[in-house]
Amino acid sequence: MLNLAISLEESARRQPGKNAVVFGETRLSYAQLNGAANQVANGLTELGIGPGDKVALSCPNLPYFPIVYYGILKTGATVVPLNVLFKRREVAYHLIDSQAKAYFCFQGTPQLPMGQEGYAGFNEAPSCDHFFMITADPTAPSPIEQTTTLGLLMHNRSAVFDTVQTQTDDSAVILYTSGTTGQPKGATLSHANMFFNALVSSQMLQLSAGDTALIVLPLFHSFGQTVLMNAGIYAGMTNVLLPRFDPDAVLAAMQNENVSVFCGVPTMYWALLNHPEAHKYDLDKIARNLRVCVSGGSSLPVEILRGFEEKFNVPILEGYGLSETSPVASFNHLDRERKPGSIGTPIWGVEMRVVDVNDRPLPAGERGEIVIRGHNVMKGYYNRPNDTAEAIRNNWFHTGDVGVMDEDGYFSIVDRLKDMIIRSGFSVYPREIEEELMTHPAISLAAVIGVPHEEVGEEIKAYVILREGATATSEEIIAWSQANMAGHKYPRLVEIADSLPMTATGKILKKELRTRG
């Protein structure tokens, strides 16, 4: 018997008065957070929501997210977190595909009208019976008439609830993939998947009740949800929430809340490193408090890693994982040698291999696809047996990532299989070109894609952002690249950009860059 929500309940028993969640001036203790989640659970139970049901949640990094998340889990139902940027049709697709019976949606802002889009999507999902508007003020009425608010659902409900004792293999969360190829698929993760990944993450980062973590990674995404929220709640630490990434807001929170743990994606570290107003903050105090930083989501260029570590005097540990692996699969552990540029070694209870096209293991030093097996691998894609059978073969999950293992058992990501460029018959990996470009003194960020070409099949194109105050032309960068890279690797096309399209989690949207050509 295991329910992921017991992490919250145990921390509430051990230290009921300690701050669990901080959001601006709002501070919820562990007892308050657990009691609020119990009120949600009581409300859902009265509506007949329970084991086997799916409940969707659209909410930015606000205290309402963990309140509703753990409330759903306590009933034995499955949480379906949705991207806060989804529009009406995307909401409807996910509600229908997951067979959600209820849907919680934050009201949003004039700039991001989540509530309107969410309610419109709900109305296009006939299988979803209940809609709850999460209002910024829990006592306020819903901005949409005839819709029930989270506040009303919780009103006068008991703050005590007997959590449903789910089995280890029961579904806890359905996390949807980004849908880079075809329609998004729901990775179904069990209570054991989620609990053990949070437990191992907490142990690897040596989290304790004395830590304060800054959570700016979206909680609807697996990285922030497991490595920070679930791992932090398990450890009993304080979790400071920010709804979106902004360098000033991050540095202010680090300074004012004495943050000791920070997790981000490479573009966040790039933005903090290059923030022109960073000098306005007490960087010495921030550096004294920061104990560990983690980077994931995509490969962290070594130039950014070194620059950030020098500026903030804190190690950045790289890890690797996917929604389908709960998400963490490997990590540069604190108690072992760290190899910058690598994704470390498999976490406890997980195995990784590099295999060829016939799924045969490759020796150290040879490139192939990374495959994973262990307690972190999903149950499968929800209602997609064929996709599941294709992804999990002989108990090994096939990641679609090209990697290599060294003689010490450390893994490195070369690139995504789907991102590999074939130029004149040569395989070219964009990440390798991006790393080289970022050693150019004028370039601060780069993204490389392949574009169709009649003669060579695919030509290499680089989008680059220049460092503040730096100047360089496309022609100069191409000439520099030709002098520093092999003939089949250097980009013949370079476009200087002010910004790059990114997902809500901070990943560069190469799919969108490809549409630009």
Residue pairs with C-beta under 8 A, 6 or more apart in sequence:
1 165
1 166
1 167
1 168
2 166
2 167
2 168
2 191
2 192
2 195
3 73
3 74
3 76
3 163
3 164
3 165
3 166
3 172
3 191
4 73
4 172
4 173
4 191
4 194
4 195
4 198
4 230
5 37
5 70
5 73
5 74
5 163
6 163
7 195
7 198
7 230
7 233
7 234
8 30
8 33
8 34
8 37
8 66
8 70
8 233
9 34
9 163
10 234
11 18
11 20
11 30
11 34
11 233
11 234
11 235
11 236
12 20
12 30
12 31
12 33
12 34
14 30
14 209
14 236
15 30
15 209
15 236
16 29
16 30
16 31
17 29
17 30
17 31
18 29
18 30
18 209
18 236
18 238
19 27
19 28
19 29
19 238
20 28
20 29
20 30
20 32
20 33
20 66
20 233
20 238
20 239
21 27
21 28
21 33
21 63
21 66
21 238
21 239
21 241
22 28
22 238
22 239
22 240
22 241
22 257
23 61
23 62
23 63
23 240
23 241
26 63
28 36
28 63
30 236
33 63
33 66
33 67
33 70
34 70
35 159
35 160
36 67
36 71
36 154
36 159
37 66
37 67
37 68
37 69
37 70
37 71
37 74
37 161
38 71
38 74
38 157
38 158
38 159
38 160
38 161
39 71
39 153
39 154
39 157
39 158
39 159
39 161
40 67
40 68
40 70
40 71
40 72
40 74
40 150
40 153
40 154
40 157
41 71
41 72
41 74
41 75
41 161
41 163
42 157
42 158
42 161
43 71
43 153
43 154
43 157
44 50
44 55
44 71
44 72
44 75
44 77
44 102
44 153
45 75
45 161
47 102
47 130
49 55
49 72
49 75
49 77
49 101
49 102
49 130
50 75
50 76
50 77
50 164
51 75
51 76
51 77
51 164
51 166
51 170
52 76
52 77
52 78
53 75
53 77
53 78
53 101
53 102
54 77
54 78
54 80
54 98
54 99
54 100
54 101
54 174
55 72
55 77
55 78
55 79
55 80
55 100
55 101
55 102
55 103
55 104
56 80
56 81
56 82
56 94
56 95
56 98
56 100
56 102
56 103
56 104
56 128
57 65
57 68
57 69
57 72
57 79
57 80
57 81
57 82
57 103
57 104
57 105
57 220
58 81
58 82
58 83
58 84
58 86
58 91
58 103
58 104
58 105
58 106
58 114
58 118
58 220
59 65
59 68
59 84
59 104
59 105
59 106
59 134
59 219
59 220
60 84
60 106
60 218
60 219
60 243
60 244
61 215
61 216
61 218
61 219
61 224
61 241
61 242
61 243
61 244
62 106
62 134
62 241
62 243
63 241
64 104
64 106
64 134
64 150
65 219
65 220
65 229
65 241
66 219
66 229
66 233
66 239
68 104
68 134
68 150
69 79
69 81
69 219
69 229
72 78
72 79
73 79
73 172
74 161
74 163
74 164
75 164
76 164
76 166
76 170
77 101
78 171
78 172
78 173
78 174
78 188
79 172
79 173
79 174
80 94
80 98
80 100
80 173
80 174
80 176
80 186
81 173
81 175
81 219
81 220
81 221
81 225
82 91
82 94
82 176
82 220
83 90
83 176
83 218
83 220
83 504
84 106
84 112
84 114
84 218
84 220
84 504
85 112
85 504
86 94
86 117
86 118
86 121
87 117
87 121
88 117
88 120
88 121
88 124
89 121
89 124
90 121
91 105
91 117
91 118
91 120
91 121
91 122
91 125
92 120
92 121
92 122
92 124
92 125
93 183
93 184
94 100
94 176
94 184
94 186
95 103
95 121
95 122
95 125
95 127
95 128
96 125
96 127
96 128
97 183
97 184
97 186
97 382
97 383
98 174
98 186
98 382
99 127
99 383
100 125
100 127
100 128
101 127
101 128
101 129
101 130
102 128
102 129
102 130
102 131
102 132
103 118
103 122
103 125
103 128
103 130
103 131
103 132
104 132
104 134
104 150
105 114
105 115
105 118
105 119
105 122
105 131
105 132
105 133
105 134
106 114
106 115
106 118
106 133
106 134
106 136
107 114
107 115
107 133
107 134
107 135
107 136
107 142
107 143
108 114
108 115
108 116
108 117
115 133
115 142
115 143
115 144
116 144
118 131
119 131
119 133
119 144
119 147
122 128
122 131
130 148
131 147
131 148
132 147
132 148
132 149
132 150
132 153
133 142
133 143
133 144
133 147
133 148
133 149
133 150
134 149
134 150
135 141
135 142
135 143
135 149
135 150
135 151
138 149
138 150
138 151
138 154
139 151
140 149
140 151
141 149
142 148
142 149
166 172
166 191
167 191
168 190
168 191
168 192
169 190
169 191
169 192
169 379
170 190
170 191
171 188
171 189
171 190
171 191
171 379
172 189
172 190
172 191
172 193
172 194
173 188
173 189
173 194
173 225
174 186
174 187
174 188
174 189
174 382
175 186
175 187
175 189
175 221
175 222
175 225
175 323
176 184
176 185
176 186
176 187
176 323
177 184
177 185
177 186
177 187
177 323
177 324
178 184
178 503
178 507
179 185
180 418
180 511
181 418
185 381
185 382
185 384
185 387
186 381
186 382
186 383
186 384
187 323
187 324
187 378
187 381
187 382
188 378
188 379
188 380
188 381
188 382
189 326
189 378
189 379
190 379
192 375
193 326
193 375
193 376
193 377
193 378
193 379
194 226
194 230
194 326
195 230
196 326
196 349
196 375
196 376
197 226
197 230
197 325
197 326
197 327
197 328
197 375
197 376
198 226
198 227
198 230
198 231
198 233
198 234
199 231
199 234
200 328
200 347
200 348
200 349
201 207
201 226
201 227
201 230
201 231
201 328
202 231
202 232
202 234
202 235
203 348
204 331
204 333
204 334
204 347
205 227
205 231
205 261
205 292
205 294
205 317
205 334
206 292
206 334
207 213
207 231
207 232
207 234
207 235
207 237
207 261
208 235
208 236
208 237
209 235
209 236
209 237
210 237
210 260
211 232
211 235
211 237
211 238
211 260
211 261
211 291
212 237
212 238
212 239
212 240
212 257
212 258
212 259
212 260
212 261
213 228
213 232
213 237
213 238
213 239
213 240
213 259
213 260
213 261
213 262
213 263
214 240
214 242
214 250
214 253
214 254
214 257
214 259
214 261
214 262
215 224
215 228
215 229
215 232
215 239
215 240
215 241
215 242
215 263
216 224
216 242
216 244
216 245
216 249
216 250
216 264
216 268
217 223
217 224
217 228
217 263
217 264
217 265
217 505
217 506
218 224
218 504
218 505
219 225
219 229
221 504
221 505
222 321
222 322
222 323
222 326
222 327
223 263
223 265
223 296
223 297
223 321
223 327
223 505
224 263
226 326
226 327
226 328
227 263
227 294
227 296
227 319
227 327
227 328
228 239
228 261
228 263
229 239
232 238
232 239
232 261
233 239
237 261
238 257
240 253
240 257
240 259
242 249
242 250
242 253
245 264
245 268
245 271
245 506
247 271
247 272
247 275
247 277
247 278
248 275
248 277
250 262
250 268
250 272
251 272
251 275
251 278
251 281
251 286
252 281
253 259
254 262
254 281
254 286
254 289
254 290
255 281
255 282
255 285
255 286
258 289
259 286
259 289
259 290
260 289
260 290
260 291
260 292
261 290
261 291
261 292
261 293
261 294
262 290
262 292
262 293
262 294
263 293
263 294
263 295
263 296
264 293
264 294
264 295
264 506
265 295
265 296
265 297
265 298
265 505
265 506
265 507
266 295
266 297
266 298
266 299
266 300
266 301
266 304
266 506
267 445
267 502
267 506
267 507
267 508
268 506
269 293
269 295
269 300
269 304
269 305
269 308
269 316
270 301
270 304
270 444
270 445
272 278
272 308
273 304
273 307
273 308
273 311
274 444
274 467
274 468
276 468
278 311
283 311
283 312
286 312
287 312
287 313
287 314
290 312
290 313
290 314
291 314
292 314
292 315
292 317
292 334
293 308
293 312
293 314
293 315
293 316
293 317
294 316
294 317
294 318
294 319
295 305
295 316
295 317
295 318
295 319
296 318
296 319
296 320
296 321
296 327
296 328
297 505
297 506
297 507
298 507
298 508
299 318
299 341
299 343
299 413
299 431
300 316
300 318
300 341
301 434
301 435
301 438
302 340
302 341
302 435
303 435
303 438
303 439
304 438
305 316
305 318
305 340
305 341
306 340
308 316
309 315
309 316
315 338
317 331
317 332
317 333
317 334
317 338
317 344
318 331
318 332
318 340
318 341
318 342
318 343
318 344
319 328
319 329
319 330
319 331
319 332
319 343
319 344
320 328
320 329
320 330
320 331
320 343
320 344
320 411
320 413
321 327
321 328
321 329
321 330
321 376
322 329
322 399
323 378
324 377
324 378
324 391
324 397
324 399
325 350
325 372
325 376
325 377
325 378
325 397
326 376
326 377
326 378
327 376
328 347
328 376
329 346
329 347
329 350
329 352
329 372
329 374
329 376
330 343
330 344
330 345
330 346
330 347
330 350
330 352
330 411
331 343
331 344
331 345
331 347
332 338
332 339
332 342
332 343
332 344
332 345
333 344
333 345
336 344
336 345
337 408
338 344
339 406
339 408
339 410
341 412
342 406
342 410
342 411
342 412
343 403
343 410
343 411
343 412
343 413
344 410
344 411
345 409
345 410
345 411
346 352
346 372
346 374
346 411
347 374
347 376
349 374
349 375
349 376
350 372
350 373
350 374
350 375
350 376
351 372
351 373
351 374
352 370
352 371
352 372
352 405
352 411
353 361
353 362
353 370
353 371
353 396
353 405
354 361
354 362
354 366
354 367
354 368
354 369
354 370
354 371
354 403
354 404
354 405
354 411
355 361
355 362
355 368
355 369
355 371
355 396
356 362
356 368
356 369
357 369
359 371
359 393
359 394
359 396
362 368
364 404
364 405
364 406
364 407
365 404
365 405
365 406
365 407
366 404
367 402
367 403
367 404
367 414
368 402
368 403
368 404
369 398
369 399
369 400
369 401
369 402
369 403
369 417
370 399
370 401
370 402
370 403
370 411
370 413
371 396
371 397
371 398
371 399
372 396
372 397
372 399
373 395
373 396
373 397
377 392
377 397
378 397
380 388
380 392
381 387
381 388
381 391
390 398
391 397
391 398
392 398
400 416
400 417
400 418
401 413
401 414
401 415
401 416
401 417
402 413
402 414
402 415
402 416
402 417
402 420
402 429
403 411
403 412
403 413
403 414
404 411
404 412
404 414
405 411
405 412
406 412
413 431
414 429
414 431
414 432
415 429
415 430
415 431
415 432
419 429
419 430
419 449
419 510
420 427
420 428
420 429
420 430
421 427
421 428
421 429
421 430
421 448
421 449
421 450
421 458
421 460
422 428
422 450
422 457
422 458
423 450
423 456
423 457
423 458
423 459
423 460
423 488
424 456
424 457
424 488
425 457
426 488
426 489
428 450
428 460
428 488
428 489
430 447
430 448
430 449
430 450
430 510
431 448
432 489
433 446
433 448
433 460
433 462
433 485
433 489
433 490
433 491
434 446
434 447
434 448
434 462
436 481
436 484
436 485
437 443
437 446
437 448
437 462
437 464
437 477
437 481
437 491
438 444
438 445
438 446
440 472
440 477
440 480
441 467
441 470
442 466
442 467
442 470
442 471
442 472
442 477
443 464
443 465
443 466
443 467
443 470
443 472
443 477
444 465
444 466
444 467
444 468
444 470
445 464
445 465
445 500
446 462
446 463
446 464
446 465
447 462
447 463
447 464
447 500
447 508
447 510
447 513
448 460
448 461
448 462
448 463
448 491
449 461
449 463
449 510
449 513
449 514
450 458
450 459
450 460
450 461
451 458
451 459
451 461
451 493
451 514
451 517
452 458
452 459
453 459
459 492
459 493
460 489
460 490
460 491
460 492
460 493
461 491
461 492
461 493
461 494
461 495
462 477
462 481
462 491
462 493
462 494
462 495
463 494
463 495
463 497
463 500
463 513
464 477
464 494
464 495
464 496
464 497
465 496
465 497
465 498
465 499
465 500
466 472
466 496
472 496
473 496
474 494
474 495
474 496
477 491
477 494
477 496
478 490
478 491
478 492
478 493
478 494
481 490
481 491
481 494
482 490
484 490
500 508
500 509
500 513
501 508
501 509
501 512
501 513
502 508
502 509
503 509
